[in-house]
Amino acid sequence: MTLPGRLLLIVAPPWVVAALLDLWYFASLFLRSANVSEDTVMKVVLAILSPVAGLLGVVLGWWLGYLKESRNQVRRRLSYWSAMSAEVEECKGLAEAYLRREAKAPLYRLSTTAYDHAWPGLLGDGAASGEEARAILRFYGQVIQINRGLDYAASLRIDSQKALLDEEVNRLMLKAKNLIDPKCTDPGGPYYSQVRTVIDMHVKSSGSDT
């Protein structure tokens, strides 16, 4: 038997080994019933088994590669969802901080790092349904709007335009409240509770698959 055939018998699943042994057995019986010599039986059986073993080796190699990639995909998705989970909580915490009126134009911005890097990968893997994608896009759409408002508020503070700054702060307060309020009545809301539900479901599902 060729070297690939021998290696296959070592690493192959039991059902593959059993199938090869069955093929060997029935081929031997057939040839012996035809009064073929023992040496000829061995040569014929080996001639049959070697290409079959080679083909099964190729199939087995493909299967092992597919299995490895599937496991890597599950781990990658769990990493992406976990990063977005942490980021959503950070955004919630900063929105709550702004609602406490600690600063009208703070230096911080709500993070979108995980969204920018993990979300394209999840979309590419087809890891979210249409409705789930809408929940995530709506949440981060609000986050991006809040960040633009914070940039504008910072520019107004620098220019000492108090009236416009107060107006922008009121708008930001409303957006921050709507971002995390479970009773938000915006057409796309409630933002936080929807995205939290989606991410928690995927973190749990991906974790159970690892």
N, CA, C and O of each residue as an XYZ file, in Angstrom:
840
protein
N       0.848     -1.190      0.000
C       0.000      0.000      0.000
C       0.884      1.241      0.000
O       1.926      1.246      0.656
N       0.504      2.276     -0.706
C       1.295      3.498     -0.772
C       1.337      4.194      0.577
O       0.542      3.905      1.471
N       2.300      5.135      0.707
C       2.429      5.873      1.963
C       1.160      6.653      2.307
O       0.734      6.612      3.462
N       0.523      7.375      1.344
C      -0.746      8.054      1.684
C      -1.810      7.089      2.187
O      -2.601      7.421      3.070
N      -1.817      5.857      1.598
C      -2.793      4.878      2.052
C      -2.543      4.461      3.486
O      -3.477      4.350      4.280
N      -1.264      4.227      3.821
C      -0.937      3.843      5.198
C      -1.289      4.956      6.186
O      -1.839      4.703      7.258
N      -0.961      6.195      5.802
C      -1.286      7.325      6.674
C      -2.787      7.470      6.864
O      -3.256      7.819      7.947
N      -3.538      7.199      5.797
C      -4.997      7.306      5.898
C      -5.542      6.321      6.925
O      -6.425      6.663      7.711
N      -5.011      5.090      6.919
C      -5.490      4.095      7.871
C      -5.187      4.488      9.305
O      -5.854      4.037     10.236
N      -4.159      5.346      9.481
C      -3.791      5.774     10.826
C      -4.695      6.891     11.323
O      -5.138      6.880     12.471
N      -4.973      7.878     10.429
C      -5.692      9.082     10.873
C      -7.161      9.098     10.482
O      -7.916      9.959     10.934
N      -7.574      8.144      9.639
C      -8.955      8.177      9.145
C      -9.941      7.842     10.253
O      -9.596      7.137     11.202
N     -11.177      8.348     10.136
C     -12.235      7.962     11.071
C     -12.494      6.466     10.987
O     -12.214      5.858      9.953
N     -13.017      5.857     12.037
C     -13.246      4.398     12.046
C     -14.085      3.896     10.889
O     -13.839      2.804     10.377
N     -15.090      4.685     10.461
C     -15.957      4.202      9.381
C     -15.194      4.092      8.066
O     -15.509      3.236      7.240
N     -14.187      4.956      7.861
C     -13.380      4.892      6.641
C     -12.506      3.635      6.670
O     -12.425      2.901      5.685
N     -11.859      3.401      7.806
C     -11.028      2.206      7.949
C     -11.874      0.950      7.756
O     -11.452      0.019      7.070
N     -13.063      0.914      8.355
C     -13.947     -0.245      8.224
C     -14.330     -0.480      6.762
O     -14.373     -1.624      6.309
N     -14.606      0.590      6.027
C     -14.980      0.453      4.617
C     -13.821     -0.115      3.802
O     -14.027     -0.968      2.938
N     -12.605      0.355      4.073
C     -11.445     -0.156      3.353
C     -11.204     -1.636      3.659
O     -10.905     -2.423      2.761
N     -11.337     -2.003      4.928
C     -11.143     -3.398      5.314
C     -12.209     -4.297      4.693
O     -11.915     -5.416      4.273
N     -13.446     -3.805      4.638
C     -14.514     -4.575      3.986
C     -14.203     -4.783      2.510
O     -14.400     -5.874      1.974
N     -13.711     -3.723      1.851
C     -13.365     -3.824      0.435
C     -12.253     -4.853      0.231
O     -12.314     -5.672     -0.686
N     -11.249     -4.802      1.086
C     -10.151     -5.774      1.048
C     -10.692     -7.204      1.202
O     -10.323     -8.106      0.451
N     -11.562     -7.383      2.179
C     -12.084     -8.728      2.478
C     -12.879     -9.299      1.310
O     -12.642    -10.439      0.908
N     -13.817     -8.532      0.757
C     -14.675     -9.055     -0.305
C     -13.901     -9.240     -1.611
O     -14.169    -10.167     -2.375
N     -12.945     -8.353     -1.857
C     -12.124     -8.531     -3.056
C     -11.294     -9.805     -2.942
O     -11.139    -10.542     -3.917
N     -10.761    -10.062     -1.746
C      -9.975    -11.282     -1.526
C     -10.831    -12.530     -1.726
O     -10.392    -13.485     -2.367
N     -12.042    -12.530     -1.185
C     -12.939    -13.681     -1.336
C     -13.254    -13.949     -2.797
O     -13.251    -15.094     -3.249
N     -13.525    -12.881     -3.524
C     -13.883    -13.042     -4.944
C     -12.734    -13.650     -5.739
O     -12.926    -14.572     -6.533
N     -11.534    -13.115     -5.511
C     -10.391    -13.595     -6.276
C     -10.017    -15.025     -5.902
O      -9.644    -15.820     -6.765
N     -10.114    -15.349     -4.625
C      -9.793    -16.713     -4.194
C     -10.804    -17.716     -4.746
O     -10.461    -18.854     -5.064
N     -12.056    -17.272     -4.851
C     -13.073    -18.186     -5.420
C     -12.801    -18.467     -6.883
O     -13.264    -19.465     -7.434
N     -12.046    -17.578     -7.507
C     -11.696    -17.781     -8.920
C     -10.369    -18.520     -9.058
O      -9.787    -18.549    -10.142
N      -9.877    -19.131     -7.944
C      -8.635    -19.911     -7.935
C      -7.413    -19.084     -8.342
O      -6.518    -19.565     -9.037
N      -7.404    -17.857     -7.900
C      -6.257    -16.987     -8.164
C      -5.248    -17.195     -7.046
O      -5.633    -17.393     -5.893
N      -3.956    -17.151     -7.374
C      -2.923    -17.394     -6.377
C      -2.925    -16.299     -5.306
O      -3.432    -15.195     -5.508
N      -2.331    -16.656     -4.149
C      -2.298    -15.713     -3.025
C      -1.549    -14.436     -3.386
O      -1.973    -13.340     -3.020
N      -0.428    -14.577     -4.107
C       0.349    -13.394     -4.490
C      -0.442    -12.491     -5.428
O      -0.404    -11.266     -5.318
N      -1.155    -13.121     -6.349
C      -1.963    -12.333     -7.290
C      -3.106    -11.634     -6.560
O      -3.424    -10.484     -6.861
N      -3.724    -12.324     -5.604
C      -4.792    -11.709     -4.807
C      -4.279    -10.459     -4.110
O      -4.930     -9.414     -4.116
N      -3.078    -10.585     -3.497
C      -2.506     -9.452     -2.770
C      -2.227     -8.286     -3.704
O      -2.506     -7.136     -3.365
N      -1.676     -8.577     -4.882
C      -1.349     -7.513     -5.831
C      -2.617     -6.787     -6.316
O      -2.646     -5.559     -6.402
N      -3.654     -7.565     -6.628
C      -4.893     -6.974     -7.138
C      -5.572     -6.119     -6.063
O      -6.024     -5.003     -6.319
N      -5.628     -6.681     -4.852
C      -6.284     -5.950     -3.771
C      -5.548     -4.646     -3.479
O      -6.171     -3.602     -3.288
N      -4.204     -4.715     -3.446
C      -3.419     -3.497     -3.213
C      -3.611     -2.498     -4.344
O      -3.670     -1.292     -4.104
N      -3.709     -2.988     -5.574
C      -3.930     -2.099     -6.720
C      -5.277     -1.391     -6.617
O      -5.424     -0.248     -7.049
N      -6.264     -2.090     -6.036
C      -7.590     -1.471     -5.852
C      -7.578     -0.489     -4.700
O      -8.118      0.612     -4.807
N      -6.962     -0.889     -3.598
C      -7.030     -0.079     -2.385
C      -6.193      1.201     -2.459
O      -6.582      2.225     -1.899
N      -5.063      1.151     -3.137
C      -4.160      2.305     -3.132
C      -4.814      3.575     -3.699
O      -4.769      4.615     -3.042
N      -5.429      3.526     -4.910
C      -6.083      4.746     -5.402
C      -7.300      5.141     -4.574
O      -7.587      6.323     -4.386
N      -8.020      4.111     -4.074
C      -9.174      4.429     -3.227
C      -8.722      5.142     -1.962
O      -9.326      6.125     -1.533
N      -7.635      4.620     -1.365
C      -7.113      5.256     -0.162
C      -6.618      6.654     -0.453
O      -6.792      7.564      0.357
N      -5.995      6.829     -1.621
C      -5.530      8.169     -1.990
C      -6.672      9.150     -2.134
O      -6.594     10.287     -1.667
N      -7.751      8.694     -2.795
C      -8.917      9.556     -2.974
C      -9.550      9.904     -1.634
O      -9.903     11.055     -1.379
N      -9.689      8.880     -0.774
C     -10.260      9.139      0.538
C      -9.355     10.067      1.360
O      -9.832     10.853      2.179
N      -8.044      9.959      1.127
C      -7.124     10.864      1.814
C      -7.353     12.307      1.412
O      -7.311     13.207      2.251
N      -7.597     12.531      0.121
C      -7.893     13.889     -0.358
C      -9.181     14.412      0.276
O      -9.248     15.551      0.738
N     -10.206     13.547      0.285
C     -11.490     13.934      0.881
C     -11.326     14.238      2.369
O     -11.872     15.213      2.886
N     -10.558     13.377      3.044
C     -10.338     13.581      4.471
C      -9.582     14.876      4.727
O      -9.898     15.607      5.666
N      -8.585     15.164      3.895
C      -7.839     16.415      4.048
C      -8.725     17.631      3.876
O      -8.615     18.605      4.620
N      -9.616     17.565      2.873
C     -10.548     18.681      2.662
C     -11.470     18.832      3.861
O     -11.735     19.945      4.316
N     -11.953     17.714      4.367
C     -12.881     17.751      5.508
C     -12.214     18.330      6.744
O     -12.813     19.139      7.453
N     -10.972     17.921      7.009
C     -10.259     18.456      8.169
C     -10.009     19.953      8.025
O     -10.110     20.701      8.997
N      -9.679     20.394      6.789
C      -9.484     21.824      6.544
C     -10.770     22.608      6.749
O     -10.766     23.696      7.325
N     -11.872     22.038      6.267
C     -13.176     22.694      6.447
C     -13.540     22.788      7.921
O     -14.039     23.814      8.383
N     -13.284     21.706      8.656
C     -13.590     21.695     10.082
C     -12.772     22.744     10.824
O     -13.293     23.432     11.703
N     -11.500     22.869     10.477
C     -10.631     23.859     11.123
C     -11.115     25.274     10.832
O     -11.171     26.112     11.733
N     -11.465     25.542      9.569
C     -11.936     26.871      9.207
C     -13.260     27.193      9.890
O     -13.490     28.331     10.299
N     -14.139     26.179     10.015
C     -15.414     26.408     10.702
C     -15.195     26.784     12.155
O     -15.861     27.679     12.675
N     -14.261     26.102     12.815
C     -13.972     26.420     14.212
C     -13.351     27.811     14.337
O     -13.669     28.564     15.257
N     -12.455     28.142     13.390
C     -11.859     29.483     13.410
C     -12.918     30.557     13.198
O     -12.856     31.628     13.802
N     -13.888     30.268     12.340
C     -14.957     31.228     12.084
C     -15.799     31.450     13.333
O     -16.177     32.582     13.634
N     -16.096     30.375     14.063
C     -16.875     30.498     15.298
C     -16.121     31.349     16.318
O     -16.709     32.222     16.957
N     -14.810     31.094     16.471
C     -14.011     31.867     17.418
C     -13.935     33.329     16.988
O     -14.007     34.234     17.820
N     -13.788     33.551     15.681
C     -13.701     34.918     15.172
C     -15.007     35.672     15.421
O     -14.998     36.831     15.836
N     -16.106     35.012     15.167
C     -17.404     35.665     15.412
C     -17.599     35.987     16.885
O     -18.091     37.062     17.228
N     -17.215     35.060     17.758
C     -17.340     35.314     19.193
C     -16.496     36.510     19.597
O     -16.931     37.334     20.401
N     -15.290     36.612     19.045
C     -14.417     37.749     19.341
C     -15.048     39.059     18.869
O     -15.024     40.060     19.586
N     -15.608     39.046     17.667
C     -16.240     40.260     17.117
C     -17.452     40.680     17.953
O     -17.579     41.842     18.339
N     -18.332     39.726     18.223
C     -19.534     40.053     18.992
C     -19.178     40.524     20.400
O     -19.811     41.440     20.924
N     -18.171     39.905     21.014
C     -17.762     40.297     22.370
C     -17.205     41.716     22.376
O     -17.474     42.489     23.295
N     -16.425     42.057     21.343
C     -15.880     43.415     21.255
C     -16.999     44.443     21.088
O     -16.969     45.507     21.708
N     -17.974     44.123     20.257
C     -19.090     45.050     20.070
C     -19.935     45.141     21.327
O     -20.475     46.204     21.633
N     -20.060     44.044     22.059
C     -20.802     44.063     23.318
C     -20.167     45.042     24.306
O     -20.859     45.843     24.934
N     -18.846     44.967     24.432
C     -18.144     45.869     25.345
C     -18.280     47.319     24.895
O     -18.432     48.223     25.717
N     -18.224     47.530     23.588
C     -18.311     48.889     23.071
C     -19.699     49.485     23.278
O     -19.825     50.662     23.617
N     -20.726     48.690     23.080
C     -22.093     49.174     23.301
C     -22.273     49.602     24.758
O     -22.914     50.616     25.034
N     -21.710     48.831     25.687
C     -21.804     49.199     27.102
C     -21.035     50.485     27.388
O     -21.470     51.312     28.190
N     -19.887     50.649     26.727
C     -19.122     51.888     26.910
C     -19.909     53.088     26.395
O     -19.934     54.141     27.032
N     -20.546     52.928     25.249
C     -21.364     54.019     24.693
C     -22.505     54.357     25.649
O     -22.811     55.530     25.865
N     -23.119     53.356     26.208
C     -24.206     53.574     27.161
C     -23.696     54.355     28.378
O     -24.341     55.300     28.832
N     -22.538     53.952     28.896
C     -21.982     54.633     30.062
C     -21.649     56.082     29.785
O     -21.874     56.941     30.637
N     -21.112     56.374     28.597
C     -20.772     57.762     28.261
C     -22.032     58.591     28.020
O     -22.066     59.778     28.345
N     -23.059     57.975     27.455
C     -24.330     58.692     27.287
C     -24.916     59.052     28.649
O     -25.437     60.151     28.838
N     -24.826     58.117     29.597
C     -25.304     58.394     30.955
C     -24.482     59.495     31.604
O     -25.016     60.334     32.330
N     -23.178     59.490     31.341
C     -22.313     60.537     31.897
C     -22.703     61.902     31.338
O     -22.717     62.887     32.076
N     -23.019     61.974     30.055
C     -23.402     63.264     29.477
C     -24.727     63.752     30.053
O     -24.925     64.951     30.245
N     -25.624     62.821     30.323
C     -26.907     63.217     30.897
C     -26.759     63.786     32.307
O     -27.647     64.492     32.785
N     -25.648     63.485     32.975
C     -25.400     64.060     34.304
C     -24.867     65.480     34.214
O     -24.577     66.100     35.237
N     -24.737     66.004     32.996
C     -24.279     67.386     32.744
C     -22.927     67.673     33.397
O     -22.714     68.740     33.974
N     -22.023     66.705     33.297
C     -20.693     66.916     33.863
C     -19.897     67.915     33.032
O     -19.033     68.613     33.561
N     -20.181     67.985     31.743
C     -19.519     68.955     30.859
C     -20.395     69.157     29.626
O     -20.990     68.205     29.119
N     -20.474     70.391     29.149
C     -21.279     70.658     27.968
C     -20.595     70.166     26.701
O     -21.247     69.674     25.781
N     -19.275     70.303     26.665
C     -18.508     69.875     25.495
C     -17.330     69.019     25.965
O     -16.189     69.479     25.932
N     -17.583     67.795     26.398
C     -16.518     66.948     26.945
C     -15.505     66.541     25.879
O     -15.766     66.635     24.680
N     -14.344     66.087     26.346
C     -13.298     65.652     25.418
C     -13.589     64.262     24.843
O     -13.113     63.934     23.756
N     -14.365     63.445     25.561
C     -14.588     62.079     25.089
C     -15.570     62.048     23.924
O     -16.372     62.959     23.717
N     -15.464     60.949     23.171
C     -16.427     60.635     22.127
C     -16.864     59.181     22.310
O     -16.100     58.363     22.823
N     -18.067     58.865     21.899
C     -18.558     57.497     21.997
C     -17.798     56.630     20.990
O     -17.664     56.987     19.820
N     -17.309     55.499     21.464
C     -16.431     54.667     20.641
C     -17.177     53.954     19.509
O     -18.304     53.489     19.678
N     -16.516     53.885     18.357
C     -17.025     53.102     17.216
C     -15.933     52.166     16.672
O     -16.048     51.674     15.550
N     -14.886     51.921     17.454
C     -13.749     51.113     16.978
C     -14.175     49.687     16.627
O     -13.855     49.188     15.549
N     -14.899     49.033     17.540
C     -15.353     47.661     17.273
C     -16.324     47.630     16.096
O     -16.272     46.728     15.260
N     -17.199     48.611     16.042
C     -18.153     48.694     14.931
C     -17.417     48.834     13.601
O     -17.773     48.184     12.618
N     -16.392     49.682     13.574
C     -15.648     49.925     12.333
C     -14.866     48.698     11.873
O     -14.713     48.476     10.672
N     -14.370     47.896     12.821
C     -13.503     46.776     12.457
C     -14.213     45.416     12.508
O     -13.980     44.568     11.647
N     -15.072     45.205     13.505
C     -15.708     43.898     13.666
C     -16.964     43.753     12.802
O     -17.206     42.691     12.229
N     -17.737     44.790     12.711
C     -19.008     44.692     12.007
C     -18.855     44.312     10.538
O     -19.629     43.482     10.061
N     -17.885     44.879      9.780
C     -17.716     44.421      8.391
C     -17.412     42.930      8.295
O     -17.879     42.262      7.373
N     -16.624     42.395      9.249
C     -16.329     40.969      9.242
C     -17.562     40.123      9.491
O     -17.747     39.079      8.865
N     -18.407     40.577     10.410
C     -19.648     39.845     10.703
C     -20.597     39.885      9.512
O     -21.259     38.894      9.204
N     -20.660     41.023      8.849
C     -21.490     41.112      7.648
C     -20.965     40.186      6.567
O     -21.737     39.511      5.886
N     -19.633     40.157      6.413
C     -19.038     39.286      5.409
C     -19.302     37.818      5.669
O     -19.414     37.032      4.728
N     -19.403     37.436      6.940
C     -19.698     36.047      7.313
C     -21.188     35.731      7.259
O     -21.590     34.583      7.445
N     -22.010     36.753      7.004
C     -23.456     36.528      7.023
C     -23.957     36.186      8.410
O     -24.867     35.373      8.571
N     -23.341     36.828      9.437
C     -23.626     36.454     10.828
C     -24.855     37.153     11.404
O     -25.257     36.845     12.526
N     -25.454     38.073     10.679
C     -26.612     38.805     11.211
C     -27.733     38.820     10.178
O     -27.494     38.941      8.976
N     -28.957     38.695     10.674
C     -30.124     38.787      9.790
C     -30.384     40.250      9.439
O     -29.748     41.154      9.981
N     -31.316     40.467      8.538
C     -31.634     41.838      8.136
C     -32.128     42.690      9.299
O     -31.712     43.840      9.447
N     -33.003     42.140     10.115
C     -33.543     42.886     11.247
C     -32.464     43.144     12.291
O     -32.427     44.216     12.894
N     -31.592     42.176     12.505
C     -30.489     42.364     13.449
C     -29.545     43.444     12.960
O     -29.081     44.273     13.742
N     -29.261     43.434     11.669
C     -28.382     44.469     11.095
C     -28.996     45.849     11.255
O     -28.291     46.815     11.546
N     -30.312     45.945     11.065
C     -30.974     47.247     11.217
C     -30.849     47.760     12.660
O     -30.626     48.952     12.873
N     -30.991     46.874     13.640
C     -30.869     47.286     15.043
C     -29.476     47.834     15.336
O     -29.331     48.841     16.029
N     -28.451     47.165     14.805
C     -27.076     47.606     15.028
C     -26.797     48.913     14.296
O     -26.172     49.814     14.854
N     -27.250     49.022     13.064
C     -27.020     50.236     12.291
C     -27.743     51.439     12.905
O     -27.215     52.551     12.905
N     -28.936     51.214     13.422
C     -29.671     52.316     14.063
C     -28.950     52.804     15.307
O     -28.831     54.010     15.528
N     -28.467     51.868     16.124
C     -27.758     52.256     17.347
C     -26.514     53.066     17.010
O     -26.302     54.151     17.551
N     -25.705     52.533     16.123
C     -24.460     53.237     15.800
C     -24.706     54.495     14.972
O     -23.892     55.418     14.986
N     -25.826     54.534     14.253
C     -26.187     55.783     13.586
C     -26.399     56.894     14.601
O     -25.972     58.028     14.385
N     -27.061     56.568     15.716
C     -27.254     57.550     16.788
C     -25.920     57.923     17.442
O     -25.679     59.089     17.755
N     -25.064     56.931     17.645
C     -23.745     57.188     18.234
C     -22.962     58.178     17.370
O     -22.367     59.125     17.885
N     -22.966     57.957     16.075
C     -22.235     58.840     15.155
C     -22.824     60.247     15.181
O     -22.081     61.228     15.145
N     -24.146     60.355     15.243
C     -24.773     61.675     15.326
C     -24.385     62.389     16.619
O     -24.110     63.589     16.611
N     -24.362     61.656     17.721
C     -23.969     62.254     19.001
C     -22.528     62.755     18.924
O     -22.226     63.845     19.409
N     -21.654     61.983     18.329
C     -20.260     62.401     18.201
C     -20.127     63.665     17.349
O     -19.321     64.544     17.654
N     -20.920     63.749     16.286
C     -20.898     64.977     15.481
C     -21.384     66.164     16.304
O     -20.852     67.269     16.203
N     -22.407     65.911     17.122
C     -22.917     66.982     17.984
C     -21.883     67.416     19.014
O     -21.769     68.604     19.315
N     -21.131     66.469     19.556
C     -20.079     66.809     20.515
C     -18.978     67.625     19.851
O     -18.437     68.554     20.450
N     -18.651     67.275     18.618
C     -17.658     68.072     17.875
C     -18.165     69.501     17.677
O     -17.413     70.463     17.834
N     -19.439     69.629     17.332
C     -20.019     70.955     17.104
C     -20.060     71.745     18.406
O     -19.752     72.936     18.425
N     -20.441     71.078     19.495
C     -20.480     71.753     20.794
C     -19.094     72.240     21.193
O     -18.957     73.329     21.750
N     -18.064     71.444     20.912
C     -16.698     71.849     21.241
C     -16.301     73.090     20.458
O     -15.649     73.983     20.999
N     -16.694     73.156     19.177
C     -16.353     74.334     18.371
C     -17.099     75.573     18.865
O     -16.549     76.674     18.845
N     -18.348     75.402     19.306
C     -19.114     76.524     19.832
C     -18.523     77.024     21.149
O     -18.509     78.228     21.403
N     -18.041     76.119     21.978
C     -17.433     76.517     23.248
C     -16.160     77.327     23.002
O     -15.894     78.316     23.685
N     -15.388     76.890     22.023
C     -14.151     77.614     21.691
C     -14.475     79.021     21.198
O     -13.772     79.981     21.516
N     -15.554     79.129     20.414
C     -15.938     80.434     19.864
C     -16.782     81.255     20.832
O     -17.209     82.360     20.496
N     -17.030     80.721     22.041
C     -17.801     81.421     23.076
C     -19.196     81.813     22.599
O     -19.679     82.910     22.881
N     -19.834     80.898     21.872
C     -21.201     81.154     21.406
C     -22.170     80.437     22.344
O     -22.661     79.349     22.042
N     -22.431     81.066     23.480
C     -23.169     80.414     24.552
C     -24.585     80.014     24.152
O     -25.035     78.916     24.480
N     -25.286     80.890     23.451
C     -26.677     80.593     23.091
C     -26.752     79.357     22.186
O     -27.563     78.457     22.402
N     -25.893     79.342     21.178
C     -25.884     78.192     20.270
C     -25.386     76.936     20.984
O     -25.855     75.832     20.706
N     -24.435     77.109     21.904
C     -23.924     75.965     22.655
C     -25.026     75.353     23.518
O     -25.180     74.132     23.557
N     -25.786     76.194     24.202
C     -26.877     75.684     25.037
C     -27.924     74.949     24.193
O     -28.476     73.930     24.610
N     -28.182     75.490     23.001
C     -29.143     74.842     22.108
C     -28.637     73.463     21.670
O     -29.396     72.496     21.619
N     -27.343     73.396     21.358
C     -26.762     72.124     20.930
C     -26.711     71.126     22.087
O     -26.924     69.929     21.891
N     -26.433     71.615     23.273
C     -26.399     70.739     24.447
C     -27.770     70.125     24.687
O     -27.866     68.936     24.994
N     -28.823     70.906     24.555
C     -30.182     70.379     24.733
C     -30.486     69.284     23.701
O     -31.124     68.277     24.007
N     -30.014     69.512     22.481
C     -30.228     68.506     21.435
C     -29.448     67.232     21.753
O     -29.944     66.120     21.567
N     -28.211     67.418     22.239
C     -27.390     66.264     22.605
C     -27.978     65.504     23.789
O     -27.920     64.276     23.836
N     -28.534     66.227     24.729
C     -29.159     65.584     25.881
C     -30.310     64.684     25.432
O     -30.476     63.574     25.937
N     -31.092     65.171     24.488
C     -32.213     64.392     23.983
C     -31.719     63.140     23.255
O     -32.264     62.051     23.435
N     -30.688     63.306     22.435
C     -30.162     62.167     21.696
C     -29.538     61.133     22.634
O     -29.717     59.931     22.437
N     -28.809     61.592     23.646
C     -28.206     60.681     24.616
C     -29.281     59.918     25.386
O     -29.150     58.721     25.641
N     -30.339     60.628     25.748
C     -31.448     59.984     26.464
C     -32.117     58.935     25.586
O     -32.386     57.821     26.036
N     -32.384     59.294     24.333
C     -33.049     58.358     23.429
C     -32.174     57.141     23.129
O     -32.685     56.048     22.888
N     -30.864     57.334     23.145
C     -29.959     56.224     22.844
C     -30.122     55.082     23.844
O     -30.070     53.912     23.467
N     -30.316     55.416     25.104
C     -30.314     54.375     26.145
C     -31.685     54.132     26.775
O     -31.846     53.192     27.554
N     -32.667     54.963     26.451
C     -33.991     54.846     27.065
C     -34.765     53.661     26.481
O     -35.037     53.652     25.280
N     -35.126     52.663     27.292
C     -35.889     51.517     26.769
C     -37.300     51.896     26.323
O     -37.963     51.122     25.631
N     -37.761     53.086     26.718
C     -39.099     53.542     26.327
C     -39.046     54.563     25.197
O     -40.034     55.242     24.918
N     -37.886     54.667     24.548
C     -37.730     55.633     23.445
C     -38.765     55.347     22.351
O     -38.947     54.205     21.930
N     -39.430     56.401     21.908
C     -40.490     56.253     20.900
C     -40.042     56.685     19.510
O     -40.875     56.829     18.615
N     -38.742     56.896     19.313
C     -38.244     57.204     17.966
C     -38.629     56.081     17.012
O     -38.792     54.942     17.449
N     -38.779     56.371     15.716
C     -39.117     55.322     14.752
C     -38.122     54.159     14.752
O     -38.510     53.017     14.504
N     -36.845     54.437     15.027
C     -35.841     53.375     15.045
C     -35.542     52.822     16.414
O     -34.740     51.898     16.547
N     -36.175     53.374     17.445
C     -35.876     52.974     18.813
C     -36.737     51.812     19.292
O     -37.597     51.326     18.557
N     -36.507     51.369     20.514
C     -35.429     51.789     21.421
C     -34.080     51.239     20.947
O     -33.966     50.068     20.583
N     -33.068     52.102     20.960
C     -31.798     51.748     20.325
C     -30.970     50.766     21.160
O     -30.577     49.705     20.676
N     -30.714     51.128     22.398
C     -29.829     50.300     23.221
C     -30.429     48.917     23.490
O     -29.745     47.908     23.320
N     -31.665     48.859     23.895
C     -32.263     47.568     24.265
C     -32.302     46.615     23.072
O     -32.113     45.409     23.234
N     -32.548     47.152     21.871
C     -32.583     46.292     20.678
C     -31.203     45.740     20.348
O     -31.049     44.547     20.089
N     -30.195     46.621     20.357
C     -28.858     46.150     20.003
C     -28.309     45.213     21.081
O     -27.554     44.287     20.783
N     -28.697     45.465     22.346
C     -28.249     44.606     23.433
C     -28.798     43.192     23.268
O     -28.088     42.213     23.497
N     -30.054     43.092     22.872
C     -30.689     41.798     22.662
C     -30.001     41.022     21.542
O     -29.729     39.830     21.679
N     -29.723     41.704     20.440
C     -29.075     41.064     19.288
C     -27.691     40.547     19.664
O     -27.359     39.392     19.394
N     -26.891     41.400     20.284
C     -25.508     41.021     20.595
C     -25.468     39.914     21.643
O     -24.693     38.967     21.511
N     -26.287     40.021     22.673
C     -26.296     38.984     23.711
C     -26.655     37.617     23.130
O     -26.078     36.602     23.522
N     -27.599     37.592     22.205
C     -28.003     36.335     21.596
C     -26.843     35.710     20.829
O     -26.618     34.503     20.913
N     -26.106     36.533     20.081
C     -24.999     35.999     19.283
C     -23.802     35.618     20.143
O     -23.123     34.633     19.849
N     -23.533     36.374     21.192
C     -22.430     35.995     22.099
C     -22.732     34.639     22.731
O     -21.855     33.780     22.821
N     -23.971     34.454     23.167
C     -24.352     33.171     23.772
C     -24.274     32.039     22.771
O     -23.776     30.959     23.086
N     -24.770     32.283     21.551
C     -24.764     31.245     20.516
C     -23.351     30.887     20.095
O     -23.030     29.707     19.960
N     -22.497     31.890     19.883
C     -21.119     31.635     19.460
C     -20.333     30.959     20.563
O     -19.497     30.095     20.297
N     -20.598     31.352     21.811
C     -19.895     30.745     22.941
C     -20.223     29.278     23.093
O     -19.353     28.485     23.454
N     -21.462     28.899     22.824
C     -21.861     27.504     22.970
C     -21.308     26.642     21.852
O     -21.260     25.419     21.985
N     -20.884     27.264     20.735
C     -20.356     26.514     19.593
C     -18.854     26.298     19.654
O     -18.310     25.510     18.880
N     -18.169     26.996     20.578
C     -16.713     26.868     20.639
C     -16.305     25.599     21.368
O     -15.113     25.328     21.514
